[in-house]
Amino acid sequence: MLTNECKRRMQAGQAALGLTITMGAPLAGKACALAGFDFVMVDNQHGNFSDSDNQAAFDAIALGGAMPAIRVQQNDYYTIGRALDRGAMGIIVPMVNSPEEAREVVRGCKYPPQGGRSFGPFGTDHLGKDYAARINDEVYVAVQIETITAVERAEEILSVEGIDGCWVGPADLGLSMGVDLNTPEGKAAHTEAIRSVLAVCQRLGKVPGIAARSWNAKEFVDMGFRYITVGSEMILMTTMSEQVLQAIRG
C-alpha cells in the first residue's frame, strides 16, 4: 500500500527523526530503520552511493519500516527522476536559492499536471499498481535552505506549490553568512537566521527541517522543527567506538 506515514506524521505537526547514511552500505539503512528512526536519508551529495546502491538502500530502509529518503547530488531533473524511479519516498535537494529553482525541483518530482516527471519506475513494484496515480501526494519534497540568499528568499521559495518543506543546513549557512560561530555575536546571528526560516515554514504550513546532532536535536524539536537528522552512521560508529574503547582502556 502506497502511504507515506512519515510525511503524514510531519504534516500533522509531529517531529520525525532520521539518520543520514554516507558510507555506501545499503544494509546500514536497514539497521537504522530497525532501530526506530522515522526516516533514513541516503546522502548522494557527500556520500559514497552509486545508483545500484541507492536501489538496495531504499529497499532495505523500507523493509526496516522507515521512509527511504535521499539527498540528491544537485537540482537536476534527471537525477531526481532516477532516485524516485528506484523507490525514494523523500527527496531533499541541496542549494536551492530561488523560487525558480524550487519550481524545477517540483518539475522533477511530480508527474503531470503538477510537474513534468517522466514515467518509468522499475524499483517501485512493491508500492502497488496505482503508483503513478498516488505518488505525487505521497513523496515528501524538500529543499535545502543553506545560504543567506535562500534565507532571505525563504518565503518565495517555500511558497512554491509542491514543496512540502525545507531542511536547513547550519554548516553551509554559517559559511555563507561569514560569521564565526564560536563568538556570541556570530552564534546569535546564525540562530536568528535559522529561526527566521522556521517562522516562514510555520506561517506557510510547510515542514521545517534541520541537520542536527544527537546533542542538540531535542532543542530543535522543542523549537518546532519536524524533519530532523541527528547525524550519520559514520558519526554514530565513531562515537560508539570511542566510548567502547574508553570503557575498556579507561
C-alpha positions as CSV (number, residue, x, y, z in Angstrom):
1,M,0.0,0.0,0.0
2,L,1.4,3.4,-1.0
3,T,1.2,5.6,2.0
4,N,4.0,7.7,3.4
5,E,3.4,7.6,7.1
6,C,6.4,9.7,7.9
7,K,5.1,12.5,5.7
8,R,1.7,12.3,7.3
9,R,3.4,12.5,10.7
10,M,5.2,15.6,9.9
11,Q,2.3,17.3,8.3
12,A,0.3,16.6,11.4
13,G,2.8,18.6,13.4
14,Q,4.8,15.7,14.9
15,A,8.6,15.5,14.7
16,A,10.2,12.9,12.5
17,L,13.8,11.8,13.5
18,G,16.2,10.4,10.9
19,L,19.8,9.5,10.3
20,T,21.9,10.2,7.2
21,I,23.9,7.3,5.7
22,T,27.0,8.1,3.8
23,M,29.3,5.0,3.6
24,G,27.8,3.3,0.6
25,A,26.5,0.3,2.7
26,P,22.8,-0.2,1.9
27,L,22.3,-2.5,4.9
28,A,23.2,0.3,7.2
29,G,19.9,1.9,6.2
30,K,18.0,-1.2,7.3
31,A,19.8,-1.2,10.7
32,C,19.0,2.4,11.3
33,A,15.3,1.8,10.3
34,L,15.1,-1.1,12.6
35,A,16.5,1.0,15.4
36,G,13.3,3.1,15.2
37,F,14.2,6.1,13.1
38,D,11.3,7.6,11.2
39,F,13.3,8.1,8.0
40,V,16.8,7.3,6.8
41,M,18.4,9.7,4.3
42,V,20.8,8.3,1.7
43,D,23.4,11.0,1.0
44,N,24.3,11.3,-2.6
45,Q,25.7,14.8,-2.3
46,H,28.5,14.0,0.1
47,G,28.2,10.2,0.5
48,N,29.6,7.2,-1.3
49,F,26.5,5.7,-3.0
50,S,26.0,4.6,-6.6
51,D,22.7,4.2,-8.4
52,S,22.6,0.5,-7.6
53,D,23.5,1.2,-4.0
54,N,20.6,3.6,-3.9
55,Q,18.1,1.0,-5.0
56,A,19.4,-1.5,-2.5
57,A,19.3,1.1,0.3
58,F,15.8,2.2,-0.4
59,D,14.6,-1.4,-0.3
60,A,16.4,-2.1,2.9
61,I,15.2,1.1,4.6
62,A,11.6,0.4,3.6
63,L,11.9,-3.2,4.8
64,G,13.1,-1.8,8.2
65,G,9.9,0.3,8.4
66,A,11.3,3.8,7.8
67,M,10.8,6.3,5.0
68,P,13.6,5.9,2.4
69,A,14.8,9.5,1.6
70,I,17.7,10.8,-0.5
71,R,19.7,13.9,-0.7
72,V,20.4,14.1,-4.4
73,Q,23.7,15.5,-5.8
74,Q,22.1,18.6,-7.3
75,N,18.9,20.2,-8.5
76,D,18.8,18.2,-11.7
77,Y,15.6,16.8,-13.4
78,Y,17.1,13.5,-14.4
79,T,18.9,12.9,-11.2
80,I,15.7,13.5,-9.2
81,G,13.7,11.2,-11.5
82,R,16.2,8.3,-11.2
83,A,16.1,8.5,-7.4
84,L,12.3,8.4,-7.5
85,D,12.2,5.6,-10.0
86,R,14.3,3.5,-7.6
87,G,11.9,3.9,-4.8
88,A,12.8,7.0,-2.8
89,M,9.8,8.4,-0.9
90,G,11.6,11.6,0.3
91,I,13.6,13.9,-1.9
92,I,15.9,16.6,-0.5
93,V,17.5,18.9,-3.0
94,P,20.6,20.9,-1.9
95,M,21.4,24.6,-2.6
96,V,18.0,25.9,-3.6
97,N,18.3,29.7,-3.6
98,S,15.3,30.9,-5.6
99,P,11.6,30.2,-6.4
100,E,12.6,29.3,-9.9
101,E,15.0,26.6,-8.6
102,A,12.2,25.4,-6.3
103,R,9.8,25.1,-9.3
104,E,12.5,23.0,-11.1
105,V,12.5,20.6,-8.1
106,V,8.8,20.2,-8.3
107,R,9.0,19.6,-12.1
108,G,11.3,16.7,-11.5
109,C,9.4,15.2,-8.5
110,K,5.8,15.3,-9.8
111,Y,4.0,13.6,-12.6
112,P,1.8,15.9,-14.8
113,P,-0.2,18.0,-14.4
114,Q,1.7,19.1,-11.2
115,G,5.1,18.6,-12.7
116,G,6.9,17.0,-15.6
117,R,8.4,13.8,-14.3
118,S,8.8,11.1,-16.9
119,F,7.2,7.7,-16.2
120,G,9.5,4.7,-15.9
121,P,9.8,3.4,-12.4
122,F,11.3,0.0,-12.1
123,G,12.1,-0.1,-8.3
124,T,8.5,0.5,-7.2
125,D,6.6,-2.7,-7.9
126,H,6.1,-3.2,-4.2
127,L,4.3,0.1,-3.9
128,G,1.2,-1.0,-5.9
129,K,-0.3,-0.8,-9.3
130,D,-1.7,2.7,-8.5
131,Y,1.8,4.1,-8.0
132,A,1.5,6.8,-10.8
133,A,-1.9,7.9,-9.6
134,R,-0.9,8.4,-6.0
135,I,2.8,9.1,-5.8
136,N,2.6,12.9,-6.3
137,D,0.8,13.2,-2.9
138,E,3.0,10.6,-1.1
139,V,6.6,11.7,-1.9
140,Y,8.0,14.2,0.6
141,V,9.6,17.0,-1.3
142,A,12.0,19.4,0.5
143,V,14.6,22.0,-0.5
144,Q,17.7,22.8,1.4
145,I,17.9,26.3,2.8
146,E,21.7,26.7,3.4
147,T,22.8,30.1,2.2
148,I,21.9,33.6,3.3
149,T,20.3,34.2,-0.1
150,A,18.0,31.3,0.5
151,V,17.2,32.6,4.0
152,E,16.3,36.0,2.6
153,R,14.1,34.4,-0.1
154,A,12.7,31.6,2.1
155,E,9.1,32.9,1.8
156,E,9.3,32.9,-2.0
157,I,10.9,29.5,-2.2
158,L,8.6,27.8,0.3
159,S,5.5,29.3,-1.3
160,V,6.1,27.3,-4.5
161,E,3.3,24.7,-4.8
162,G,4.5,21.2,-4.5
163,I,7.3,22.0,-2.0
164,D,6.4,20.3,1.3
165,G,9.2,21.7,3.5
166,C,12.8,22.5,3.9
167,W,15.9,21.2,5.5
168,V,18.2,23.9,6.9
169,G,22.0,23.2,6.6
170,P,23.5,25.0,9.5
171,A,27.1,24.4,8.5
172,D,26.8,25.8,5.0
173,L,24.6,28.6,6.2
174,G,27.3,29.7,8.7
175,L,29.9,29.7,5.9
176,S,27.6,31.7,3.6
177,M,27.0,34.3,6.4
178,G,30.7,34.6,7.0
179,V,30.2,34.5,10.8
180,D,32.3,33.0,13.5
181,L,30.0,30.5,15.3
182,N,32.5,30.5,18.2
183,T,31.6,34.0,19.1
184,P,28.3,35.2,20.8
185,E,27.6,37.6,18.0
186,G,28.2,35.1,15.3
187,K,26.1,32.4,17.0
188,A,23.3,34.9,17.7
189,A,23.1,35.9,14.0
190,H,23.2,32.3,12.9
191,T,20.4,31.3,15.3
192,E,18.3,34.3,14.2
193,A,18.6,33.2,10.5
194,I,17.6,29.6,11.4
195,R,14.6,30.9,13.4
196,S,13.5,33.1,10.6
197,V,13.3,30.1,8.3
198,L,11.3,28.2,10.9
199,A,8.9,31.1,11.2
200,V,8.3,31.1,7.4
201,C,7.6,27.4,7.5
202,Q,5.1,27.8,10.3
203,R,3.4,30.7,8.6
204,L,3.0,28.8,5.3
205,G,2.2,25.4,6.8
206,K,5.4,23.8,5.5
207,V,7.5,21.3,7.3
208,P,10.6,22.8,8.9
209,G,13.7,20.6,8.9
210,I,17.3,20.9,10.0
211,A,20.5,19.0,10.2
212,A,21.2,18.4,13.9
213,R,23.4,16.2,16.1
214,S,22.4,13.9,18.9
215,W,23.4,16.6,21.5
216,N,21.2,19.4,20.1
217,A,18.3,17.6,18.3
218,K,16.0,17.8,21.2
219,E,16.5,21.6,21.3
220,F,15.4,21.8,17.6
221,V,12.4,19.5,18.3
222,D,11.3,21.9,21.1
223,M,11.9,24.9,18.8
224,G,9.4,23.4,16.3
225,F,11.4,21.6,13.7
226,R,9.8,18.5,12.3
227,Y,12.3,16.8,9.8
228,I,15.4,16.4,11.9
229,T,18.5,14.4,11.1
230,V,20.6,13.6,14.2
231,G,23.9,12.8,12.5
232,S,25.2,9.9,10.3
233,E,26.0,6.3,10.7
234,M,29.7,7.3,10.4
235,I,29.3,9.7,13.4
236,L,27.5,7.1,15.4
237,M,30.1,4.4,14.7
238,T,32.9,6.7,15.6
239,T,31.3,7.9,18.8
240,M,30.3,4.4,20.0
241,S,33.7,3.0,19.1
242,E,35.4,5.8,21.2
243,Q,33.0,5.0,24.1
244,V,33.7,1.3,24.0
245,L,37.4,1.8,23.9
246,Q,37.3,4.4,26.7
247,A,35.2,2.0,28.9
248,I,37.8,-0.9,28.3
249,R,41.0,1.1,28.4
250,G,40.0,3.7,30.9
